[in-house]
Amino acid sequence: MIDPITLEVIREAFVSTVREMRVTLVRTAYSSILYEGEDFSCVLMDGDAQIVAMSKGQDHPLHIVPIGWSMKAVRERFGDDIHPGDVFLHNDPYTGGTHLNDVAMLMPLFVDGRLFVFPVVRAHWGDVGGMSPGSLSGGATEIYQEGVRIPPIRIMERGRSNEAVLEVLFANMRGPRERRGDFRAMIGTCRKAAERVEALAARYGAATVRAAVAELMDRAEARMRRAIRALPDGEYRYEAHLESGRERLEPLTVRARVVVAGDTITVDLAGTSPQTAAPTNVGPAMAPTGAFTIVKSFLDPGSDVNSGAFRPLTVLTPSGTIVNADPPAPCGGMVEVKYCVESAVMGALAPALDGRVAGDLKGGGNHCYVGGPHPRTGETFIFYEYPAGGTGGFDGGDGSNTVRAWTESDMTTLQPIEAIEQLYPVRVERTSLREDSGGAGRWRGGLGLTRAVRILAPATRLSVLAEKTVLPPFGVCGGGAGATNRFWILRGVRPVQPSPLPGKVSAFPIEPDDVLMMESSGGGGFGDPLDRDPTLVAADVAEGYVTAAAAEAAYGVVLRGGGPDPDATRPLREALRRRRSRVRLTAAPDLDGPRGRAIRLDAATASALGVGAGAVVELVNPRGAPLRAWVTDVMTGEDRRAEIAPVALGMLGVAAGAEVDVRAVHSGVL
């Protein structure tokens, strides 16, 4: 046993080392995505491919958790042929990478001839080649269009760089000066961390440091198991959807079966959609990362993150699906798939959490690229934005406006205007909160943002890879949906939609003086909006968060002289409650299909909702996430009923014959 004081000193030294890594990379990186956007993460690993320490709240889980797969890939490729001074690169999604832009650098350290605690950096490179500037494209159909795929390679051997390999890599990437600069910054970051780890070993001894690592792992595992034991045993199911297709929405579905048994959780994603010839796929590491993020965040958010906390969790990812794709499926949308897994797992666990859930989020990275020749230098410039959105409402509080969410790291919400205009031929004309974008609820979702950027250079192209552009972030426990993400062009006074399916844009030509409009989604609401305190609604209107029209339509609050009018508000709320559509559910086994979730509605309900075949509706769950479904048929009759598959009844936690509210899901398509 290691004494608790020494254990705490070593633990804090690990975390301090990771934080110093972050500062080092920010101060030495060449590309704005790193020194302004901070789209990178740092971690200390051990020789068993376990996460030892990361900077909680700053480093991104989607960067860090898959590092274990990356290290295992290195060990499988090189075996015992790993030596002091070696450095490895890796970005291959099929062996533990995220998407190709995220390049991992691993610098193994040895003490007493054995692998020791060592530093790793995973950083988003602004471009890694591929079909469009920035590499991420909504139009990719195979991974070769997304850039250079790096299997585990030894980029430095015993301290000597493999310059030939570096030449090949950088020759296939736009902006090679930035890429080389970021590579060197990562090397320097790892070396500085190596100095700190070696000093720690020299002070306390390798055996003591190894014992501390083992104890920290066991402690995290014990905390997680205690939290899981507090949940009711059972089997819970839910499904969430991704936006795919070329000319129209063709939904992809992540289906989660979550089994809580004692102090363990198993997440089985069987039934998830097959992999697709579109960027919404991931390799084997990302679905477990998403599942772990949700479980850790909801059950044990206060403690450190290391691999010990992962031990009670098993995640089953069927091969050949969007959550564990085979080559050559493109994987640029890995953030989006991970978010979908998180939504599915949270929706499944909602009954076990007894309503301790939050409204849905913006759905991904909101990758938005403008690239082309810089008029001043002639070199390719790549302007990359990734606007944050609002977070979801929760029991007891509204969501936050335009911030990084709890499933993300402490990345920059938006790059500073001064930095953008200095680096790129653009002019930022507007940055503001987006009114009425937060989902209505007893507790409102946070607002998204609006960013208007005028493009001043000729021959530029726009690529977008985003989700929740058709299917908005859902509210929970009766809350309303947030606004969808929207990325479009304002050409003079005319709005231009750059692709048939919003959010999936590939190298759309921009004309000089076009204004790129980026509107991020708000978070989903929590609870019935007609139960919101009218004084809070009045305050939202005064702040410009909610319009007076939305205050009446969504919250049933009538304002007079800046305050709520109780005599007008009370009957309006009663009338809005009466207008809600409610259906009696019956089971239809033939509606359990592979895409989306099918539903049949009677004619009266369909008419009241203003929907027909192909429309999306949601069945409201007062204790969790709503179940979304696609209308396949409108049945004759006015008996206010709906037919869904038996498994869907289980997702809602109701039996056949139960009555639930149903409402239309409105997209934000221009």
N, C-alpha and C positions, 0 to 999 in steps of 0.2 A: 504493500500500500504506500502511496505517496501522501505526504502530509498536506492538509488543505491549503496552507499558506503558499507553499511552493507550487501547488497545482494552480492556484489562482494567478500567481505571478507569471507562470509559463503561459497560461491561457491568455492573459492580457498581452503578453509579449507577442504571441501569435497574431492577435487581432491588430495590435499596433503595427506589426510588420506589414500586414495586408493594407492597412490605411496608408502607410508610407509608400507602398507600391502605387496606390492610386494617385497620390500627390506627384510622385516621380513621373508617371506616364502623362498626366495632364500637363506638366511643365516642359516635357520634352517632345511630345507628339507633334507631327507636322500637319495633320488634317483636322479640320474644324469639328468633324464628327467625334473626335476624341478629346481635343482640348476645350471645346465649347459644349458639345453634346454629351460627353462622358459615356459614350456607348461602348463600354468595355467593363470587364470585371477581373478581379484578382483573387487568388485563392492559394492556400498552402495545402498540398497533398502529402500522402505518405506512400511508401513502397507497395502497399496493398491496394492502391488506387482509391483510397478513402479520403473524403474531404476532412481536413483537419481544422481549418479556420477560414472564414470569409468575413467581410465587413458587413454585418447585418444592417439592412436599410440602405446600403449604398451599392453593393454588388448585386447583380441581377441573377435570380435563380436559374433562368433559362441559359445563362452563360456557364454557371458554375456546376450545377448538378450533372450535366453531361460530361464534365471533365473526367469523371470516373470511367466512362466508356472510352474516352480518348486515350487515357493511360493504359487501359486494358488492350486497346488496339496496338499501342506502341510495344507493350510487352509481348503480345502475340507475334508481332512482326520481327522484333529484334531479340527476343528471349534474353539470354544472359549477355548478349553483345551490346551492353550499355555501360558507358564508362564516364568517369569524371570529365567535365568539360563538354559533354555531349549536349546538344539542344535539338529538340524535335518540333516540327510544325505539323498541324493537322486541321483540316476543315471538312472532311468527307462526312456528309450526313448519315451515310449508310453504316458507318462504323463509330458513331458517337458524336459527330459534329452537329451543328445546328443548321444554319444555311451557309452557303459558300463564303459570304462576306465576313462571317465570324471566324477569324483565324486564331487557333490556339497555339501558344508557345509553351512548351514544357521543358524545364531545366532540372533534370534529376540531380540530386546531391547525394553524396556518399559519406558516411562516417563509419569508421571501423570496417571498411570494405563492404558495407551493406547500404542499400538504398535508405535514405533518411527522409525527413520532412523537406519538401522542395517547393519552389514557387512555380506558379502557372499564371499566364495572362491569356484571356480570350478577348480580342479586340475586333470591332467592326472596321474592316478596311473599306474605304469609300467606293472602291471599284475593284473587282477581281476578274474583269473581262466579261464576255457574254454579249448578248444581242442588243443591249441598250446601255447608255451611260448610267453607272451606278449598279448595274448587274441585276438588281431586283426588278422584275417585270411581271405585270399581270397577264402577259400573253405567252409566257414560256410554256412549252409543251414537253420538254425533256431537259434534263439537268445540264446538258452540254451548252444550252443557251444561257445558262446562268453564271458561267465563268469557269475559272480554273479549279478543278477538284484536286485537293491535296490529300493523298493517303498519308498515313504516318511516315514522315521522311526525316532523316537525320540531316539537319541543316548546318550543324556544327559538329565536328568530330574531334574530341579531345581538345576543344578550344579553337579549332581551325574551321573557318567558314567554307561551305561548299558553294563557291562563287558561281560555278556552272549552273547549278540548280536555281540559284537566285536570279541569274540572268534570264533563264527560261520563264520563271514566274513573272518577273516584272515586265518582260517583253510582251506579255499577254494581258497586261492590265493598263487601263487608262490612268494617267497621272502617275507615272512611275516614280517621279521625284518624291511625291507624298508617300507612296507605298514604301519606298526605301527608308524614308525618314521615320515612318511609323514602325517599321521592322527594327530599326536601330533603337528606337525609344523602348520597345518591348524588351530588347536584349538588356539595355541598361537597367530597366525596371527589375528584371529577374536577377541580375547580378547584385543590385543593391539589397534585395531581399535575401539573397544567398548569404551575403555578409552578416545580416542580422541573425539568420538561423544558425550559421556556424559559430557566431559569438555566443548564442544561447547554449549550444551544445558544449562549447568550451567552458562555460561558467558552471553548468549544472551536471554535465556528463550526458553522454548519449543515452545511457540506460534510463536515467531519470526522465529525460524528455520523452522517450518512447513510452515509459510508464504513464506519463501525464497524458499522452495522446490516447492511450487505451482507456484511462479513467474518464476522460472527457467524452469519449464515444459511449461508454457504458452509462454514464450519467444522462446523456441526451436520450439514449434508448429507454432508460427507466422512466424519464419524464413523459415521453411519448406513450409508452404503454399504460401509464397511469391515466393519461387523458383519454385514451381509447376505451379503457375499462369503464369510464363514466358514461359512455354511450350505451343505449339499449342494443343488445344483440339483434341481428336481423339482416334481411336482404332488401336492399333499396335500389331502385332503378330510376334513370332519367336519361334524356337525350337532348343534344343541342345540335345546332345546324351551322354549316358553312355555306358561303355563297360561291357557287361555281357555275360554269357555262360560258358560252361564247356570245350568242345573240340574246339569251334570256336566262333567267335564274333557273339553274338545275341544282337543287340543294344537295349537299353532302351531309351525312349524319354521323355523329359520334354517339354511340350508345354505351352507357356505363351501368354495369351491375356491381354494386358495392356491398360487400359482405362484411359485417362487423361480427367478430367472434372472439369474445374474451378480450385479450389485449392485442389483437391483430386486425388489420383491415386488408381485404383483397379487392382490388379493382379489376374487373374483367371487362374488356372493351370488345368482346365478341359481338358480331352484328353490325359493327361500324362499316361505313361505305368502303368499297374497294378503292384502291389507289386510282388516281386520275391523271390524265394528260394535261394537267394544270398545276400551278405552283402550290396548291393546298395539299401538300403531303409532308410527312416527316419521317426521319429514320427512327431507330429503336430507342433513342434516349429521351425524346421530347415528351412523349405521353407520360412516362413515369415522372418526369420533371413536373409536369402540370399537376398530376395527381398529388405528388408530394407537397407542392406549393399550397394547394388547398387544404390538405390535411394539417400541415404544420401551421398555417396561418389561422385556422379556425380552432384548433385544439391546443396548440402550445406556441403561441406567438411570441412569448417573452424571452425565450432562451436562445442560446447560440444555435447556429445551423452547422451541423456536421453529419457525417454518414451514419453515426449511431442512431439519429432520429429516423433514418430511413429504414432501419432493420425491421420494424413491425409491419411494414407496408409491402405488399406484393402487387405488382401491376402486370397484367397479361395483355399483350398487344399482338393480335393476329397478324402474321406476315401477309404482305400483299394488300394491306388496307392503307387508308390515309394516315393511320397512326403508326405504321411500321412498313413503309413502302420499300419496294425492290427497285434496283436500277432498271431503266433510266428515268424514273419519275422525278420531275423537278421538285425541289424542296424549299424554294424561296420563301414561301408563306409559312414557315415553321412557327413564327410567333402566333399567327392566326390559328393554326391547328392546336397549339398548346393552350391558347385561351379557350378554345372550344372544349377541350378536354376538361379544363378547370370548370367551365360552366356546367358540363355534364355531371362531374363529380360533386360540385356544390349542390346542384339541383337534386341529385340522388340523396345526399346526406341531409338535406333540409329537414325532413321529418325527424331524423335522429337528433338534429340540433335544436328541434323545437322552436323554429322560427328565428334562431340566431344566425341569420344570413343577411346578405346585402344585395342591393340591386346590381344588375349586370353592368359591364364596362364596355368600352369602345371596341373591343374585339380584336385588337392586334397592334402592330407597330405603326399603322398609318404611314407607310413608306411613300414618300412623294419626292420624285427626282426630276430636276430639270438639268439637262446637260447639252453641251455644244461647244464650238470654238469660242474662246474668250476674245473679244474684239481688241483687247489691249496686247495680249501675248500670243494669240494664235493657238495656245495649248487648250486641251479640253478642260472645261470647268464642269464641276458637278455640284449643283446646289441641292442639298438634301435636307428636307424637313420631315418631322415625325411628330406632328402636333398631339399633345396630350388632350385628354377629354375630362369630363366630369366623372367622379366616382359615384357609386350607388348609395342611395339612402339606406339607413339601417334603423333598427328599433332604438329610438331615442335621439336620433340626429340626422340632419341633412347630409347629403354627399358634399364633397369638396369641389370647388370650381377649378377646372383646368389644371390638374396636377397629375403627377405620376401616381399610378394606383398601387395598392398594396401587393399586387402580383408582379410589380416591376421593381427596378432599382431606383436609385436617386438620380436618374438621368435628368438632363435639362428638359424643361417643359417645351421651350422653344429657344432657338439660338438668338442671341441679342441682335437687334436691328443693326447696330453699328458694325458688328462683325460681318454680317451678311453683306451689307452694302459696300464694305471695304473689299471683300474678297470676290464678289460676283457681280455681273452686270444686271442687277435687279434693283428695284426700289420698293421698299415695304411701305404700303400706303395706309394700311389699317391693321390693327391688332386689338381685338375687343372680345368681351364675353358675348356669347351667343344667346340672346334672350329666348325664353320658352324651350330651351333645349334639354333641361333637366326633367326627368320623368316625374309626373305628378304622383303625389302620395301623401299619406299622413306625415311622412318624412320625405322631402323632395330630393331627387337626384341632383348631383352637382351639374353645373353648366359646362358645356363645351366652349370652344372659341371660334372666332372668325379671324382669318389672316388673309389679307389681300396683298399680293406681290406682283408688281408690274415687271414684265420681262423686257429688258432693254436691248438684247442682242438678237441678231438674226440667226437662222438655221439652228434653233434649239428644239429639243424634243422633251416631252413629258412622259414619265412612266409612273404608275401608281399601283401599289399592292396594298389593299385595305379590305377590311371586313365591315360588317354592320352598315353597309351602304344601301341595302335593300331591307334587311331584317334588323330592326332597331334593337338596342340593348333592352332586355326585358326588365320589368319591375317585379317585385316579389311581394308575397302576402297581400295581394290585391293592388299593389302599386302599378302605375302606368309606365310605359316604355319611354326611354330617352329618345332624343332626335337621332336620326341616322347620321353617319359620316357622309360628307359630300366634298368631292374634289372636281372642280369644273373651271372652265375658261370664260371670262367675260371679254368679249371681243366688241369693243365699242360699247353699245348698250345691249348687245345680243348675247344671251347665255349660250354656251356651246358645251354639249356633253361629249367628252373625248372618247367614249366607248359605249357600245350597246349595254354592257353590264357594268354599272358603276363600280368603281373600286378595282377594276382589272384593266389597266391601261398599259399599252406597250408602245413607246417611241412615237407618241402623238405629236405631229408638227405644230409648233407654236409660232405665231407671227409676232414680229416686233410690236411692242406696245400692248400685247395681250395682258390681261390681269389674271393671274392664277388665284382662284378662290379656294381656300382650304377651310372647311367648316367641320370641326370635330364634334363627335356625339356627346350628349350628356349621359349621366348615369341613370339607371333605372330607379324608380321610386320604391318606397317601402310603405305598405299599408294603404288603406282606402283613402284616396284624396279628399273625399267628402267628410272625412274625420279630421282633416287638418285644422288647426286652430286658425280661425279667420284673421286674427291679428298678425299671424305669421304670413298669411297670404298677402295682407295689406303691406307688410314690410317688404316682401319680395317685389311687389309692384313698385313701391317707392324706390327700391334699389335698382330697378330696371331688369331684374331677373325674370320676371313674369309680366306679361302684358295684361291690361285690364280685361281684354277679351278672353284670354286663357284663364284668368281668375274666375270668370263666370262659367266658362264652358267646362273646364277641368275640375275646378274646386267648388263650384257653386257659390262663390262669394261675390256679392254685389257691394261695390264701393261707393261711398258718398262722402265727398269732402276729404278724401285721402284715407278714410277709415271704413271698416266693414259696417254695412247696414244690416243689423240682425233681423229686422222685420222683413226685408226682402231676401236675405240669404236663406232663412229657414225654409220657406216654401220652395225656393229654387232647388235646394238640396233634396228635398223630398221628391220633387218632380224628376230630378236627374236619377235618383235611385229607382223610381218606378219605370223609367225608360230603359233600364238595363235589360239586356236579353239574357234569359235563363233557359237552360235546356236540361232535359232528362236524358241521361246517358244509357245507351244499350250497347251490348257487346256484339261485334261483328268480326269473327276470326279472319275473314278474307281481306281485311284492311291492314294486315301486318306486312307491309311491303318493305323493300330494301332502301328506298329513297324517301326521306321526309317521313311524315306521319299523316296518314290519310284520315279524312273525316267526311261523313255525310250529314247534311243539315236539312231540316224540313224547309219548305218554301217560305213560310212566314218568318222564320228566324233569319234565313238568308236575305229576305227583303228588308227586314228591320236593320240588319247590319250593312246592307248595301253591297253584298258580296255575291259572287257566282263561282262556277267551277274554276279552279286554279288559284283562287284567292287564299290568303293565309289568315287564319284566325287563331286565337289562343283561348284555352280553357283556364279559368282563373283558379289558382290554388291558394286559399287563404292562409295556409301554413307553409308555403314555400314558393318555388318557381312555377310559372304557368307552363302548360303544355301547348306547344304550337303545332298546328296541323294544317294540311292543305286540303281544301274542299275538292273532293273528287266528283260528287254528285249532289244535286239539289233534289230532295225527295218531295213528292206531292204531299199536301196536307199542311195543317196549321197547328200541329200538336206539340210544337216546341220541343223537339227531340233531336238527338245527335247520335250517330253510330260511330264507334271507334273500336280499335282492336282491344282484346282483353288485357294485353300487357299495358296498354295506355291507362286503363282504369287503375292498375297497380301503381303506375307512376304518380297518379293524382291521389292515391291512397283512399279510393272510394270503391264501392261495389256497384254493379249494374243496378240501374234505377235511381241512382243518386242525381241530384240536381246541382248544377254549377253555373256560374256566369260565363258567358262567352262574348268575346269582342273581336272586332276586326283588327288586323295588324296593318298599319299604314306605312308604306315606304317613303323615303325621302327623295325619290327619283324626280329629276327636274321635269 
